């Protein structure tokens, strides 16, 4: 199954409907700075938010690491829109270690 992460200052109700609505754009200078740590990562820039690869996609681990790093720096949300949920990356990592 293929999943992507949606990253930004997202409307939680919209996510539950599998939509992405950003209340404000991500700080481009912070995004650019963190992207330098992940050369070649395919990041889709959308209207105020980003899409990165996740489960079932090439570069999924780097996509998740990028999302976690950006979330730690900005306090933005990370979502799995396919399933209409906000992702707790610390919890996801914990589950991956126990699986």
N, C-alpha and C positions, 0 to 999 in steps of 0.2 A: 504494500500500500504506500502510496506517495503522499507525503505531507510537506508543507512549507510553513515557515514561521513568518508571522506578520509582526513587525516591530514598530512601535511608535506611541504617541500619547493618544491612545485609542478609546473610543466610546465603548464601554463594556456592554451596554444593551445591544449595540449594533453587532458586536462580536457574537453575542448569543444568537443573532439572526444570520450569522455567517457573512456579515458585511464589515468592511473596514472604513471607519470614519475617524479621521484624526482631528482632535480638538485644537492642536497647534502642530506646526512642523518640528521635526527633530532638528537639533542644532547641527548644521552642515559641517562646521569646523570639527566638532567632536566625532561625527560619523567618519569624516575623512581621516582624522587622526587614528581612529581605531582600525579603519580599513587597511592602513599601512602595515598592521600586524597580521593581516590575512591576505597576502598577495594572491591575486587570481580568483578570489572568492566571487562567485556570481551573485551580485546583489541587484535586485530590481528596485529602482527608485519610483515610488508612486506619489500621489498627492498627499504629502505630509508624513508618509510612512515608508517602510522598507519591507521587502520580501526576500527571504533567504532560504536555501535548501535545508531540509530536515529529514525525517524518516523516509527511507526508501529512495533517497536521492544521493547522487554523487556529491561528496563534500559535506555530508550531513553533520559530521562531528564539528567541522570548522564553522558551519552555519550556526550551530547551537552555541559554540564558544563565542562567536562574534556577537550573537544576540545577548548572551549573558554579560559579556563585557560592556556592551552598550547600555544594557539595563542598569548595571552597577554604576556606570558613570552618570546616567541621566535620570534614572528613576522611571523610565518609560515602561510600558507594558509589552509583553511578548504573548502572542496568541496563536492558537491552532484554529484557524478559521474554518477548516474543513469540518471540525467537530464542534465549532461554536464555543470554544473555551479559552480562558486565560491559562497560560502555562506557568507553573512554578518550576523554573529551571533547576533549582536546588533539589526539589523533590524528584524531578525526572532523572537527574544524575544519580540520586540515591537508589532509585528503582533499578537503573541500569546496572549499578554495581552489585545489586543483590540477585539479579536475574541470571 
